[in-house]
């Protein structure tokens, strides 16, 4: 053996059996020497003598050279694998393609993988340290539930300093903002009754409070481009769920957990905007709840006539869910995080989704949904696998307009999943209220034989699913109150320019209750008007028409909303901190508009063949 040869010295070899000088000893010596030479010659390919070993460098030996050759081969194979993966990440079907005349811009080829995929410095947490999830946010009582969190000032300071952020600390910061907003609105409501109040006064009060309470938090995390918490790699899912006076909130939660394959990995951040009635808690007068505009008959022209009536306090879907014996465990485990708002202080879906996004606690995936959904069995695993099937994963987003349902089924979606629809089309709204904002819609759906999901240009605010790094690259904008329209085109453009590719899932594993006006359900714009003594949607519409200019500025409406024109008309406040919630630096706004076939100057959306044919993976 090589080991034995290396260990024996020449002196030891000559001394042991050959010590005798007798003739017998000399004969034995000759026989031994002959055998030794024969053995040495027969095994010279793999052995060397100790004398040779002392003169030959280790690096010249054949075993060493063979080892070096094997290592070189292994490194070559590893390099080939890495190079192939990197090449695929820059594949023209993902990052650049000439397809029916539509050009998808390529990412710079000198970008390294770390530039393409955000990785938290602390994202090796595979469910290890979860101390930032403690203490849990109590799910009851409404509005003042956050007040019951122990040591609130300490948690707030540790979160704002970045020293030891917690989900509870974030909830306290947002709750303080909402409390001060409530007080400010009470003062403005009194003024409205006495002398009237303008939309600019209401907006200025909001911006003042946002800068006071939300800006320090945003500067610590959003502006620094880092996640609040380490991103866990345990396949956990966070659902951002904004609910406005929704009787299906409890069913939605039950369906999400009951139909999940891994309910223990599911977390919900719910923003519940309810009417709690008169004297809902000590020190709060409350308001008389009202219905939406309910259809009560027909006029002489055959058109619906509507009426708004008094109503009891809204059902609290969180309370119903958490009191259910089957589901109580999820609330006790801190898997349901909730903040409450008085319904007349709702600032619209964009702001509610901002609040909800801040209840994220480091989960692997981020999903945004409405609060009136049904879920298919194992929906969580199905969407996770579908996301991983996209060619641009992990920087990919799944989004769609789910199919509708009418008959309520307790949050359970039964039957065979239907083929997914692609969000391929858009139009500039002709509604005066929506002020020519871009609205998105579906195009040609899947046929069923597609091997992988295909790209689309738009994200639906009512449902999308992505890796949680999305929250770092595309943080939600806290300066878009009262906006019902505009959030979808902004989400789409901001995500795409930040290097995220958008895909339609090939199947529908959720369903959505679409709610036409004739259902008579309350809308947030009616509540805003009542708060300021202006019943109806009129006052809310005025506020939206002002704030939607923030969206138009970013999209590039040169006819109304350049910075210069907004400053000239005194509307520069709508651009508060806008640079931190604009586009990414991977692709440009102009490249997106060309890719999505949107002509902002002429207010036209053209057909995107690549989307409808599913030719872009």
PyMOL commands that set and color helices and strands:
alter all, ss='L'
color gray80, all
select helices_A, chain A and resi 2-7+10-15+23-42+50-53+58-60+62-89+92-95+113-116+131-133+146-148+152-161+167-194+199-220+249-258+263-265+317-323+328-332+343-345+349-357+379-389+470-473+487-497+517-519+524-531+538-555+563-568+572-575+578-581+589-595+609-612
alter helices_A, ss='H'
color red, helices_A
select strands_A, chain A and resi 97-99+102-104+237-244+266-274+278-281+284-286+294-298+304-307+336-342+365-369+373-375+396-399+403-404+425-428+438-441+454-455+463-467+501-504+510-512+598-599+604-605
alter strands_A, ss='S'
color yellow, strands_A
deselect
rebuild
show_as cartoon
